[in-house]
Structures are given as C-alpha cells and as structure tokens.
C-alpha cells in the first residue's frame, strides 16, 4: 500500500508563489512515476506535471515556465514550486503515483490540497 499526503496549499495573491509538497510512504520505488494533478470547480482533473527522474519531467502547457516539479527519491517526496500564480490556477491539487507490480498497475492519489489565487 502507498499513502500520499499533500501539504502547502493556501490562499495567495496573483503573481505570488506557493510550494506544494507530497510525502509518499509505503512500497514505492524511485523509478515509479509521480505527479501533480489539479481539479477546478466544474472542470475535469488535469495533469499539471509529472516526474520519474530528475531528467524526466513533463508539464502542462498552462504552467510551463511557471511551475517546477522536483523529486527527492531518497525521501519519496515530490514538490511543486508554483510561481507567477494566476486566478486560473485555483484548484484542488492532487499528488499521484503509478505503480507496476507483477504486471499489474495501481494508481494512488492523495486527498488533495486547496490552492486559491485571489486579490
């Protein structure tokens, strides 16, 4: 079993910065992909960024150049540094992990952390 716990959400003004952190525990490997998703009211959940190694990252076009995802494999933490925040970034942000074990895929999600960008 894998448990993901997000933290760092809150209320910030447009143009501000916020850093989210996801702490993973359980049977997870450094090679297992992890990422951040978000879901705004009335919209479907979308990928924000994901990472497998320090050299393999992917970002949604809407956050490219503003957000940075990083991973500490030894501590099983994934951070999302969010800069130049916009009201459109307001959403619940979820951490996830994808595990392949014995040919079976399992997807784990955190409970989410609210990010609100407002004047």
Secondary structure, 3 states (H helix, E strand, C coil): CEEEEEECCEEECCCCCEEEEEEEEECCCCCCCEEEEEECCCCCCEEEEEEEECCEEEECCCCCCCEEEEEECCCCEEEEEECCCCHHHCEEEEEEEEEEECCEEEEEECCCEEEEECC
